[in-house]
Amino acid sequence: MYYESQKRHILDYWKSSGLVTGKAVIRAFQSVPREFFVPDNYRGQAYGDYPLPIPAGQTISQPTTVMIITQALELGKGMKVLEVGAGSGYQAAVIAQIVGKKGRVYATEIIPELAAFAAANLRRAGISNVEVINWDGSRGYGPAAPYDRIVVSAACREIPSPLIEELKDGGILVAPVGPSFGQVLTRVRKCDGKLSYETLGDFMFVPLTGGHGYGP
């Protein structure tokens, strides 16, 4: 009941603000236990609408941010999705719920400690259609490419070119783009090999690291 009342508070906020309206996204939020994706000492704050610390000096984004990004991906059943920056595994879990059993999420995480944390959280939540890979996702992930959707869950100066290459024609990529002190959430559509860009608001993410990130 404790978590349910917190969920209702967020759902009421989304309804009044119009920020999150997608039925599949809301169902995923309701069905994925966010409390499994935060450190034990923060479980009581799992549904607070603010970021929380996770291992290795990183954070789990606030629920509203995660759902805005999920909604922007325009996910469908059976899709294959690449996530760059698995973090706690929560974003991947929400996506996995929407793409369903025939869909697949490849969640890359460059920090070994976080990759293990994400994988453990997903197991605890009973989510089996996510594969967590300890890998520099800024370089893409060739073994499973191309992807219907790609999401970058960390701030990048510009969208890494390998990710554009691994996005299917007709696909969508969502990433926070800009300097380290603030980014613009950007949606990229690939159609007939051409890219179109749409901005979705200002956000603040931890920086992307790796070969195409802010640094090692």
CYANA upper distance limits for C-alpha pairs under 8 A (distance plus 0.5 A):
  1 MET  CA      5 SER  CA      6.68
  2 TYR  CA      6 GLN  CA      7.14
  3 TYR  CA      7 LYS  CA      6.66
  3 TYR  CA     47 TYR  CA      7.68
  4 GLU  CA      8 ARG  CA      6.70
  5 SER  CA      9 HIS  CA      6.89
  6 GLN  CA     10 ILE  CA      7.12
  6 GLN  CA     47 TYR  CA      6.37
  6 GLN  CA     48 GLY  CA      7.93
  7 LYS  CA     11 LEU  CA      6.64
  7 LYS  CA     30 GLN  CA      7.90
  7 LYS  CA     47 TYR  CA      6.98
  8 ARG  CA     12 ASP  CA      6.50
  9 HIS  CA     13 TYR  CA      6.86
 10 ILE  CA     14 TRP  CA      6.77
 10 ILE  CA     47 TYR  CA      8.35
 10 ILE  CA     49 ASP  CA      7.89
 11 LEU  CA     15 LYS  CA      6.67
 12 ASP  CA     16 SER  CA      6.70
 13 TYR  CA     17 SER  CA      6.46
 14 TRP  CA     18 GLY  CA      5.97
 14 TRP  CA     19 LEU  CA      5.89
 14 TRP  CA     20 VAL  CA      5.82
 14 TRP  CA     21 THR  CA      7.74
 14 TRP  CA     64 THR  CA      8.46
 15 LYS  CA     19 LEU  CA      7.93
 15 LYS  CA     20 VAL  CA      7.68
 15 LYS  CA     21 THR  CA      7.61
 19 LEU  CA     64 THR  CA      8.42
 19 LEU  CA     68 ILE  CA      7.52
 20 VAL  CA     25 VAL  CA      8.32
 20 VAL  CA     26 ILE  CA      8.08
 20 VAL  CA     64 THR  CA      8.12
 20 VAL  CA     67 MET  CA      7.21
 20 VAL  CA     68 ILE  CA      6.69
 20 VAL  CA     71 GLN  CA      7.74
 21 THR  CA     25 VAL  CA      8.23
 21 THR  CA     26 ILE  CA      7.82
 22 GLY  CA     26 ILE  CA      6.75
 22 GLY  CA     71 GLN  CA      6.94
 23 LYS  CA     27 ARG  CA      6.64
 24 ALA  CA     28 ALA  CA      6.65
 24 ALA  CA     98 ILE  CA      6.86
 25 VAL  CA     29 PHE  CA      6.75
 25 VAL  CA     67 MET  CA      7.10
 25 VAL  CA     70 THR  CA      7.32
 25 VAL  CA     71 GLN  CA      6.77
 25 VAL  CA     94 VAL  CA      8.28
 25 VAL  CA     98 ILE  CA      7.67
 26 ILE  CA     30 GLN  CA      6.74
 26 ILE  CA     67 MET  CA      8.46
 27 ARG  CA     31 SER  CA      6.66
 28 ALA  CA     32 VAL  CA      6.46
 28 ALA  CA     94 VAL  CA      6.07
 28 ALA  CA     95 ILE  CA      8.32
 28 ALA  CA     97 GLN  CA      6.25
 28 ALA  CA     98 ILE  CA      6.94
 29 PHE  CA     33 PRO  CA      8.49
 29 PHE  CA     67 MET  CA      8.15
 29 PHE  CA     94 VAL  CA      7.16
 32 VAL  CA     93 ALA  CA      7.43
 32 VAL  CA     94 VAL  CA      6.94
 32 VAL  CA     97 GLN  CA      8.15
 32 VAL  CA    125 ALA  CA      7.90
 33 PRO  CA     37 PHE  CA      8.16
 33 PRO  CA    125 ALA  CA      7.29
 34 ARG  CA     38 VAL  CA      7.66
 34 ARG  CA     46 ALA  CA      6.58
 34 ARG  CA     47 TYR  CA      7.67
 34 ARG  CA     90 TYR  CA      7.33
 35 GLU  CA     43 ARG  CA      5.72
 35 GLU  CA     44 GLY  CA      8.27
 35 GLU  CA     46 ALA  CA      5.58
 35 GLU  CA     47 TYR  CA      8.15
 36 PHE  CA     43 ARG  CA      8.19
 36 PHE  CA    121 ASN  CA      6.37
 36 PHE  CA    124 ARG  CA      7.41
 36 PHE  CA    125 ALA  CA      7.00
 37 PHE  CA     88 SER  CA      6.06
 37 PHE  CA     89 GLY  CA      7.18
 37 PHE  CA     90 TYR  CA      6.40
 37 PHE  CA    118 ALA  CA      8.00
 37 PHE  CA    121 ASN  CA      6.08
 37 PHE  CA    122 LEU  CA      8.39
 38 VAL  CA     42 TYR  CA      6.69
 38 VAL  CA     43 ARG  CA      6.62
 38 VAL  CA     46 ALA  CA      7.14
 38 VAL  CA     52 LEU  CA      8.00
 38 VAL  CA     53 PRO  CA      8.34
 38 VAL  CA     54 ILE  CA      6.99
 38 VAL  CA     60 ILE  CA      7.98
 38 VAL  CA     88 SER  CA      7.45
 39 PRO  CA     43 ARG  CA      7.07
 39 PRO  CA     53 PRO  CA      8.41
 39 PRO  CA     54 ILE  CA      6.75
 39 PRO  CA     55 PRO  CA      8.46
 42 TYR  CA     46 ALA  CA      6.94
 42 TYR  CA     52 LEU  CA      8.13
 47 TYR  CA     63 PRO  CA      7.55
 48 GLY  CA     62 GLN  CA      7.83
 48 GLY  CA     63 PRO  CA      8.26
 49 ASP  CA     62 GLN  CA      5.51
 49 ASP  CA     63 PRO  CA      6.21
 49 ASP  CA     64 THR  CA      7.12
 50 TYR  CA     61 SER  CA      7.40
 50 TYR  CA     62 GLN  CA      4.83
 50 TYR  CA     63 PRO  CA      7.76
 51 PRO  CA     59 THR  CA      6.68
 51 PRO  CA     60 ILE  CA      5.99
 51 PRO  CA     61 SER  CA      5.08
 51 PRO  CA     62 GLN  CA      5.01
 52 LEU  CA     59 THR  CA      5.90
 52 LEU  CA     60 ILE  CA      5.89
 52 LEU  CA     61 SER  CA      7.41
 52 LEU  CA     62 GLN  CA      7.92
 53 PRO  CA     57 GLY  CA      7.39
 53 PRO  CA     58 GLN  CA      6.48
 53 PRO  CA     59 THR  CA      4.89
 53 PRO  CA     60 ILE  CA      6.89
 54 ILE  CA     58 GLN  CA      5.93
 54 ILE  CA     59 THR  CA      5.60
 54 ILE  CA     60 ILE  CA      7.00
 54 ILE  CA     87 GLY  CA      8.39
 54 ILE  CA     88 SER  CA      7.48
 55 PRO  CA     59 THR  CA      8.34
 55 PRO  CA    113 GLU  CA      7.80
 55 PRO  CA    114 LEU  CA      6.98
 55 PRO  CA    117 PHE  CA      8.44
 56 ALA  CA    111 ILE  CA      8.26
 56 ALA  CA    113 GLU  CA      7.54
 56 ALA  CA    114 LEU  CA      7.42
 58 GLN  CA     87 GLY  CA      7.83
 58 GLN  CA    206 VAL  CA      7.61
 59 THR  CA     87 GLY  CA      7.83
 59 THR  CA     88 SER  CA      8.49
 59 THR  CA    206 VAL  CA      8.15
 60 ILE  CA     87 GLY  CA      7.33
 60 ILE  CA     88 SER  CA      6.86
 60 ILE  CA     90 TYR  CA      8.25
 61 SER  CA     65 THR  CA      6.79
 61 SER  CA     66 VAL  CA      6.82
 62 GLN  CA     66 VAL  CA      6.97
 63 PRO  CA     67 MET  CA      6.71
 64 THR  CA     68 ILE  CA      6.60
 65 THR  CA     69 ILE  CA      6.77
 66 VAL  CA     70 THR  CA      6.66
 66 VAL  CA     91 GLN  CA      6.81
 67 MET  CA     71 GLN  CA      6.42
 68 ILE  CA     72 ALA  CA      6.67
 69 ILE  CA     73 LEU  CA      7.02
 69 ILE  CA    174 VAL  CA      7.60
 70 THR  CA     74 GLU  CA      7.78
 70 THR  CA     75 LEU  CA      8.11
 70 THR  CA     91 GLN  CA      8.31
 70 THR  CA     94 VAL  CA      8.19
 70 THR  CA     95 ILE  CA      7.26
 71 GLN  CA     75 LEU  CA      8.00
 72 ALA  CA    174 VAL  CA      7.65
 72 ALA  CA    187 ARG  CA      7.67
 73 LEU  CA    149 ARG  CA      7.27
 73 LEU  CA    151 VAL  CA      8.27
 73 LEU  CA    172 ILE  CA      6.79
 73 LEU  CA    173 LEU  CA      7.51
 73 LEU  CA    174 VAL  CA      7.11
 73 LEU  CA    187 ARG  CA      8.44
 74 GLU  CA    172 ILE  CA      8.44
 75 LEU  CA     79 MET  CA      7.64
 75 LEU  CA     95 ILE  CA      8.17
 75 LEU  CA     98 ILE  CA      7.29
 75 LEU  CA     99 VAL  CA      7.06
 75 LEU  CA    149 ARG  CA      8.17
 76 GLY  CA     98 ILE  CA      7.17
 76 GLY  CA     99 VAL  CA      5.95
 77 LYS  CA     98 ILE  CA      6.94
 77 LYS  CA     99 VAL  CA      4.59
 77 LYS  CA    100 GLY  CA      6.05
 77 LYS  CA    102 LYS  CA      7.54
 77 LYS  CA    103 GLY  CA      6.72
 78 GLY  CA     99 VAL  CA      5.71
 78 GLY  CA    100 GLY  CA      6.72
 78 GLY  CA    101 LYS  CA      7.75
 78 GLY  CA    102 LYS  CA      5.13
 78 GLY  CA    103 GLY  CA      4.22
 78 GLY  CA    104 ARG  CA      7.72
 79 MET  CA     99 VAL  CA      6.12
 79 MET  CA    102 LYS  CA      8.13
 79 MET  CA    103 GLY  CA      5.28
 79 MET  CA    104 ARG  CA      7.05
 79 MET  CA    147 TYR  CA      8.44
 79 MET  CA    148 ASP  CA      6.44
 79 MET  CA    149 ARG  CA      7.98
 80 LYS  CA     99 VAL  CA      8.35
 80 LYS  CA    103 GLY  CA      6.10
 80 LYS  CA    104 ARG  CA      5.37
 80 LYS  CA    105 VAL  CA      6.45
 80 LYS  CA    106 TYR  CA      8.38
 80 LYS  CA    147 TYR  CA      5.94
 80 LYS  CA    148 ASP  CA      5.95
 80 LYS  CA    149 ARG  CA      7.18
 81 VAL  CA    104 ARG  CA      6.78
 81 VAL  CA    105 VAL  CA      5.26
 81 VAL  CA    106 TYR  CA      6.69
 81 VAL  CA    147 TYR  CA      6.09
 81 VAL  CA    148 ASP  CA      6.46
 81 VAL  CA    149 ARG  CA      5.30
 81 VAL  CA    150 ILE  CA      6.12
 81 VAL  CA    151 VAL  CA      8.27
 82 LEU  CA    105 VAL  CA      6.38
 82 LEU  CA    106 TYR  CA      5.35
 82 LEU  CA    107 ALA  CA      6.49
 82 LEU  CA    108 THR  CA      8.16
 82 LEU  CA    141 TYR  CA      8.38
 82 LEU  CA    147 TYR  CA      6.97
 82 LEU  CA    149 ARG  CA      6.96
 82 LEU  CA    150 ILE  CA      5.23
 82 LEU  CA    151 VAL  CA      6.89
 83 GLU  CA     92 ALA  CA      7.49
 83 GLU  CA    105 VAL  CA      7.70
 83 GLU  CA    106 TYR  CA      6.59
 83 GLU  CA    107 ALA  CA      5.09
 83 GLU  CA    108 THR  CA      6.59
 83 GLU  CA    137 GLY  CA      8.26
 83 GLU  CA    150 ILE  CA      6.35
 83 GLU  CA    151 VAL  CA      5.41
 83 GLU  CA    152 VAL  CA      6.37
 83 GLU  CA    153 SER  CA      7.53
 84 VAL  CA    107 ALA  CA      6.70
 84 VAL  CA    108 THR  CA      5.69
 84 VAL  CA    109 GLU  CA      7.16
 84 VAL  CA    137 GLY  CA      5.46
 84 VAL  CA    138 SER  CA      7.10
 84 VAL  CA    140 GLY  CA      8.46
 84 VAL  CA    150 ILE  CA      8.27
 84 VAL  CA    151 VAL  CA      6.77
 84 VAL  CA    152 VAL  CA      5.20
 84 VAL  CA    153 SER  CA      6.41
 84 VAL  CA    154 ALA  CA      8.07
 85 GLY  CA    107 ALA  CA      7.35
 85 GLY  CA    108 THR  CA      6.12
 85 GLY  CA    109 GLU  CA      5.32
 85 GLY  CA    110 ILE  CA      7.65
 85 GLY  CA    137 GLY  CA      7.50
 85 GLY  CA    152 VAL  CA      6.99
 85 GLY  CA    153 SER  CA      5.72
 85 GLY  CA    154 ALA  CA      6.88
 85 GLY  CA    208 LEU  CA      8.24
 86 ALA  CA     90 TYR  CA      8.28
 86 ALA  CA     91 GLN  CA      7.81
 86 ALA  CA     92 ALA  CA      7.34
 86 ALA  CA    107 ALA  CA      5.75
 86 ALA  CA    108 THR  CA      6.18
 86 ALA  CA    109 GLU  CA      5.65
 86 ALA  CA    114 LEU  CA      8.22
 86 ALA  CA    115 ALA  CA      7.53
 86 ALA  CA    118 ALA  CA      7.22
 86 ALA  CA    132 VAL  CA      7.89
 86 ALA  CA    153 SER  CA      7.70
 87 GLY  CA    109 GLU  CA      7.24
 87 GLY  CA    114 LEU  CA      6.33
 87 GLY  CA    115 ALA  CA      7.61
 87 GLY  CA    117 PHE  CA      8.45
 87 GLY  CA    118 ALA  CA      6.82
 88 SER  CA    114 LEU  CA      7.23
 88 SER  CA    115 ALA  CA      8.47
 88 SER  CA    117 PHE  CA      6.79
 88 SER  CA    118 ALA  CA      5.07
 88 SER  CA    121 ASN  CA      7.69
 89 GLY  CA     93 ALA  CA      6.64
 89 GLY  CA    107 ALA  CA      8.29
 89 GLY  CA    117 PHE  CA      8.33
 89 GLY  CA    118 ALA  CA      4.87
 89 GLY  CA    119 ALA  CA      7.48
 89 GLY  CA    121 ASN  CA      7.22
 89 GLY  CA    122 LEU  CA      6.97
 90 TYR  CA     94 VAL  CA      6.81
 90 TYR  CA    118 ALA  CA      8.28
 90 TYR  CA    122 LEU  CA      8.42
 91 GLN  CA     95 ILE  CA      6.79
 92 ALA  CA     96 ALA  CA      6.46
 92 ALA  CA    105 VAL  CA      7.12
 92 ALA  CA    107 ALA  CA      7.05
 92 ALA  CA    130 VAL  CA      7.39
 93 ALA  CA     97 GLN  CA      6.76
 93 ALA  CA    122 LEU  CA      7.36
 93 ALA  CA    127 ILE  CA      7.31
 93 ALA  CA    130 VAL  CA      7.78
 94 VAL  CA     98 ILE  CA      7.23
 95 ILE  CA     99 VAL  CA      6.80
 95 ILE  CA    105 VAL  CA      7.94
 96 ALA  CA    100 GLY  CA      6.51
 96 ALA  CA    101 LYS  CA      8.41
 96 ALA  CA    103 GLY  CA      7.58
 96 ALA  CA    104 ARG  CA      7.25
 96 ALA  CA    105 VAL  CA      6.70
 96 ALA  CA    127 ILE  CA      8.13
 96 ALA  CA    129 ASN  CA      6.80
 96 ALA  CA    130 VAL  CA      7.09
 99 VAL  CA    103 GLY  CA      5.31
 99 VAL  CA    104 ARG  CA      7.62
100 GLY  CA    104 ARG  CA      8.36
100 GLY  CA    129 ASN  CA      8.38
101 LYS  CA    129 ASN  CA      6.92
103 GLY  CA    129 ASN  CA      7.49
104 ARG  CA    129 ASN  CA      5.78
104 ARG  CA    130 VAL  CA      6.53
104 ARG  CA    131 GLU  CA      8.35
105 VAL  CA    129 ASN  CA      6.85
105 VAL  CA    130 VAL  CA      5.15
105 VAL  CA    131 GLU  CA      6.76
106 TYR  CA    130 VAL  CA      6.42
106 TYR  CA    131 GLU  CA      5.51
106 TYR  CA    132 VAL  CA      6.63
106 TYR  CA    133 ILE  CA      7.70
106 TYR  CA    144 ALA  CA      8.44
107 ALA  CA    130 VAL  CA      7.38
107 ALA  CA    131 GLU  CA      6.54
107 ALA  CA    132 VAL  CA      5.26
107 ALA  CA    133 ILE  CA      6.61
108 THR  CA    115 ALA  CA      8.16
108 THR  CA    132 VAL  CA      6.27
108 THR  CA    133 ILE  CA      5.21
108 THR  CA    134 ASN  CA      6.34
108 THR  CA    135 TRP  CA      5.99
108 THR  CA    136 ASP  CA      7.36
108 THR  CA    137 GLY  CA      5.85
109 GLU  CA    114 LEU  CA      7.36
109 GLU  CA    115 ALA  CA      5.90
109 GLU  CA    132 VAL  CA      7.73
109 GLU  CA    133 ILE  CA      6.66
109 GLU  CA    134 ASN  CA      5.45
109 GLU  CA    135 TRP  CA      6.01
109 GLU  CA    136 ASP  CA      7.10
109 GLU  CA    137 GLY  CA      7.24
110 ILE  CA    114 LEU  CA      8.48
110 ILE  CA    115 ALA  CA      7.86
110 ILE  CA    134 ASN  CA      5.90
110 ILE  CA    135 TRP  CA      5.34
110 ILE  CA    136 ASP  CA      5.41
110 ILE  CA    137 GLY  CA      7.53
110 ILE  CA    209 THR  CA      8.29
110 ILE  CA    210 GLY  CA      7.93
111 ILE  CA    115 ALA  CA      6.73
111 ILE  CA    134 ASN  CA      7.32
111 ILE  CA    135 TRP  CA      8.50
112 PRO  CA    116 ALA  CA      6.80
112 PRO  CA    134 ASN  CA      6.39
113 GLU  CA    117 PHE  CA      6.73
114 LEU  CA    118 ALA  CA      6.49
115 ALA  CA    119 ALA  CA      6.66
115 ALA  CA    132 VAL  CA      6.93
115 ALA  CA    133 ILE  CA      7.30
115 ALA  CA    134 ASN  CA      6.18
116 ALA  CA    120 ALA  CA      6.63
117 PHE  CA    121 ASN  CA      6.69
118 ALA  CA    122 LEU  CA      6.69
118 ALA  CA    132 VAL  CA      7.74
119 ALA  CA    123 ARG  CA      6.78
119 ALA  CA    131 GLU  CA      8.36
119 ALA  CA    132 VAL  CA      6.49
120 ALA  CA    124 ARG  CA      6.70
121 ASN  CA    125 ALA  CA      6.71
122 LEU  CA    126 GLY  CA      6.72
122 LEU  CA    127 ILE  CA      5.85
122 LEU  CA    128 SER  CA      7.98
122 LEU  CA    130 VAL  CA      8.27
123 ARG  CA    127 ILE  CA      6.46
123 ARG  CA    128 SER  CA      7.66
136 ASP  CA    140 GLY  CA      8.00
136 ASP  CA    209 THR  CA      8.43
136 ASP  CA    210 GLY  CA      6.21
136 ASP  CA    211 GLY  CA      7.77
137 GLY  CA    141 TYR  CA      6.76
137 GLY  CA    210 GLY  CA      8.25
138 SER  CA    160 PRO  CA      6.68
138 SER  CA    162 PRO  CA      7.90
138 SER  CA    163 LEU  CA      7.78
138 SER  CA    208 LEU  CA      8.18
138 SER  CA    209 THR  CA      8.06
138 SER  CA    210 GLY  CA      6.71
138 SER  CA    211 GLY  CA      6.88
138 SER  CA    212 HIS  CA      5.77
138 SER  CA    213 GLY  CA      7.03
139 ARG  CA    160 PRO  CA      7.73
139 ARG  CA    162 PRO  CA      6.08
139 ARG  CA    163 LEU  CA      7.55
139 ARG  CA    210 GLY  CA      8.37
139 ARG  CA    211 GLY  CA      7.05
139 ARG  CA    212 HIS  CA      7.06
140 GLY  CA    162 PRO  CA      5.88
140 GLY  CA    163 LEU  CA      5.77
140 GLY  CA    166 GLU  CA      7.44
141 TYR  CA    145 ALA  CA      6.96
141 TYR  CA    166 GLU  CA      8.49
142 GLY  CA    146 PRO  CA      8.13
142 GLY  CA    166 GLU  CA      8.02
145 ALA  CA    166 GLU  CA      6.09
145 ALA  CA    167 LEU  CA      8.17
146 PRO  CA    166 GLU  CA      5.17
146 PRO  CA    167 LEU  CA      6.03
146 PRO  CA    168 LYS  CA      6.00
147 TYR  CA    166 GLU  CA      6.72
147 TYR  CA    167 LEU  CA      5.58
147 TYR  CA    168 LYS  CA      5.97
147 TYR  CA    171 GLY  CA      7.85
148 ASP  CA    167 LEU  CA      6.86
148 ASP  CA    168 LYS  CA      6.03
148 ASP  CA    170 GLY  CA      8.09
148 ASP  CA    171 GLY  CA      5.42
148 ASP  CA    172 ILE  CA      7.34
149 ARG  CA    167 LEU  CA      7.26
149 ARG  CA    168 LYS  CA      8.30
149 ARG  CA    171 GLY  CA      6.11
149 ARG  CA    172 ILE  CA      5.57
149 ARG  CA    173 LEU  CA      6.20
150 ILE  CA    163 LEU  CA      7.99
150 ILE  CA    167 LEU  CA      7.43
150 ILE  CA    172 ILE  CA      7.05
150 ILE  CA    173 LEU  CA      5.10
150 ILE  CA    174 VAL  CA      6.97
151 VAL  CA    173 LEU  CA      6.16
151 VAL  CA    174 VAL  CA      5.40
151 VAL  CA    175 ALA  CA      6.40
152 VAL  CA    173 LEU  CA      8.42
152 VAL  CA    174 VAL  CA      6.87
152 VAL  CA    175 ALA  CA      5.26
152 VAL  CA    176 PRO  CA      7.68
153 SER  CA    175 ALA  CA      7.23
153 SER  CA    176 PRO  CA      8.01
153 SER  CA    205 PHE  CA      8.16
154 ALA  CA    175 ALA  CA      7.92
154 ALA  CA    176 PRO  CA      7.19
154 ALA  CA    205 PHE  CA      5.97
154 ALA  CA    206 VAL  CA      5.99
154 ALA  CA    207 PRO  CA      5.88
154 ALA  CA    208 LEU  CA      5.36
155 ALA  CA    175 ALA  CA      7.75
155 ALA  CA    176 PRO  CA      5.58
155 ALA  CA    177 VAL  CA      6.28
155 ALA  CA    178 GLY  CA      7.40
155 ALA  CA    179 PRO  CA      8.26
155 ALA  CA    180 SER  CA      7.41
155 ALA  CA    183 GLN  CA      7.27
155 ALA  CA    204 MET  CA      8.05
155 ALA  CA    205 PHE  CA      5.75
155 ALA  CA    206 VAL  CA      6.37
155 ALA  CA    207 PRO  CA      5.06
155 ALA  CA    208 LEU  CA      5.74
156 CYS  CA    160 PRO  CA      8.38
156 CYS  CA    175 ALA  CA      8.07
156 CYS  CA    176 PRO  CA      6.92
156 CYS  CA    177 VAL  CA      5.54
156 CYS  CA    178 GLY  CA      6.67
156 CYS  CA    179 PRO  CA      7.99
156 CYS  CA    207 PRO  CA      6.91
156 CYS  CA    208 LEU  CA      6.02
156 CYS  CA    213 GLY  CA      6.45
156 CYS  CA    214 TYR  CA      7.36
157 ARG  CA    177 VAL  CA      6.03
157 ARG  CA    178 GLY  CA      5.28
157 ARG  CA    179 PRO  CA      6.34
157 ARG  CA    180 SER  CA      8.38
157 ARG  CA    213 GLY  CA      7.78
157 ARG  CA    214 TYR  CA      7.59
158 GLU  CA    177 VAL  CA      6.26
158 GLU  CA    178 GLY  CA      7.30
159 ILE  CA    163 LEU  CA      7.90
159 ILE  CA    164 ILE  CA      8.14
159 ILE  CA    175 ALA  CA      7.77
159 ILE  CA    177 VAL  CA      7.48
160 PRO  CA    164 ILE  CA      7.47
160 PRO  CA    212 HIS  CA      6.25
160 PRO  CA    213 GLY  CA      8.34
161 SER  CA    165 GLU  CA      6.88
162 PRO  CA    166 GLU  CA      6.74
163 LEU  CA    167 LEU  CA      6.73
164 ILE  CA    173 LEU  CA      8.47
167 LEU  CA    171 GLY  CA      6.41
167 LEU  CA    172 ILE  CA      7.83
167 LEU  CA    173 LEU  CA      7.91
167 LEU  CA    190 LYS  CA      7.98
168 LYS  CA    190 LYS  CA      7.82
169 ASP  CA    190 LYS  CA      5.86
169 ASP  CA    191 CYS  CA      5.93
169 ASP  CA    192 ASP  CA      6.74
169 ASP  CA    193 GLY  CA      6.86
170 GLY  CA    189 ARG  CA      7.28
170 GLY  CA    190 LYS  CA      5.75
170 GLY  CA    191 CYS  CA      5.53
170 GLY  CA    192 ASP  CA      8.02
171 GLY  CA    189 ARG  CA      6.44
171 GLY  CA    190 LYS  CA      6.05
171 GLY  CA    191 CYS  CA      8.04
172 ILE  CA    187 ARG  CA      7.39
172 ILE  CA    188 VAL  CA      6.09
172 ILE  CA    189 ARG  CA      5.20
172 ILE  CA    190 LYS  CA      7.03
173 LEU  CA    187 ARG  CA      6.26
173 LEU  CA    188 VAL  CA      5.54
173 LEU  CA    189 ARG  CA      7.09
174 VAL  CA    185 LEU  CA      7.57
174 VAL  CA    186 THR  CA      6.13
174 VAL  CA    187 ARG  CA      5.02
174 VAL  CA    188 VAL  CA      6.77
175 ALA  CA    185 LEU  CA      6.19
175 ALA  CA    186 THR  CA      5.90
175 ALA  CA    187 ARG  CA      7.22
176 PRO  CA    183 GLN  CA      5.92
176 PRO  CA    184 VAL  CA      5.85
176 PRO  CA    185 LEU  CA      4.65
176 PRO  CA    186 THR  CA      6.39
176 PRO  CA    203 PHE  CA      7.61
176 PRO  CA    204 MET  CA      8.42
176 PRO  CA    205 PHE  CA      7.82
177 VAL  CA    183 GLN  CA      5.52
177 VAL  CA    184 VAL  CA      5.83
177 VAL  CA    185 LEU  CA      6.69
177 VAL  CA    186 THR  CA      7.04
178 GLY  CA    182 GLY  CA      6.93
178 GLY  CA    183 GLN  CA      4.89
178 GLY  CA    184 VAL  CA      6.80
179 PRO  CA    183 GLN  CA      6.66
180 SER  CA    204 MET  CA      8.44
180 SER  CA    205 PHE  CA      8.33
180 SER  CA    206 VAL  CA      8.06
180 SER  CA    207 PRO  CA      6.82
181 PHE  CA    204 MET  CA      7.54
182 GLY  CA    202 ASP  CA      7.52
182 GLY  CA    203 PHE  CA      6.56
182 GLY  CA    204 MET  CA      5.46
182 GLY  CA    205 PHE  CA      7.93
183 GLN  CA    202 ASP  CA      6.23
183 GLN  CA    203 PHE  CA      5.82
183 GLN  CA    204 MET  CA      6.34
183 GLN  CA    205 PHE  CA      7.96
184 VAL  CA    199 THR  CA      6.95
184 VAL  CA    200 LEU  CA      7.36
184 VAL  CA    201 GLY  CA      6.07
184 VAL  CA    202 ASP  CA      5.06
184 VAL  CA    203 PHE  CA      6.48
185 LEU  CA    199 THR  CA      6.35
185 LEU  CA    200 LEU  CA      5.67
185 LEU  CA    201 GLY  CA      6.14
185 LEU  CA    202 ASP  CA      6.70
185 LEU  CA    203 PHE  CA      7.04
186 THR  CA    197 TYR  CA      7.23
186 THR  CA    198 GLU  CA      6.18
186 THR  CA    199 THR  CA      5.16
186 THR  CA    200 LEU  CA      6.45
187 ARG  CA    197 TYR  CA      6.26
187 ARG  CA    198 GLU  CA      5.61
187 ARG  CA    199 THR  CA      6.84
187 ARG  CA    200 LEU  CA      7.76
188 VAL  CA    195 LEU  CA      6.92
188 VAL  CA    196 SER  CA      6.12
188 VAL  CA    197 TYR  CA      5.24
188 VAL  CA    198 GLU  CA      7.04
189 ARG  CA    195 LEU  CA      6.08
189 ARG  CA    196 SER  CA      5.78
189 ARG  CA    197 TYR  CA      7.17
190 LYS  CA    194 LYS  CA      6.03
190 LYS  CA    195 LEU  CA      5.21
190 LYS  CA    196 SER  CA      7.20
191 CYS  CA    195 LEU  CA      6.95
207 PRO  CA    213 GLY  CA      7.82
207 PRO  CA    214 TYR  CA      6.87
208 LEU  CA    212 HIS  CA      8.45
208 LEU  CA    213 GLY  CA      5.22
208 LEU  CA    214 TYR  CA      6.37
208 LEU  CA    215 GLY  CA      8.30
209 THR  CA    213 GLY  CA      4.76
209 THR  CA    214 TYR  CA      5.87
209 THR  CA    215 GLY  CA      5.72
209 THR  CA    216 PRO  CA      5.98
210 GLY  CA    214 TYR  CA      7.80
210 GLY  CA    215 GLY  CA      6.44
210 GLY  CA    216 PRO  CA      5.63
211 GLY  CA    215 GLY  CA      7.59
211 GLY  CA    216 PRO  CA      7.68
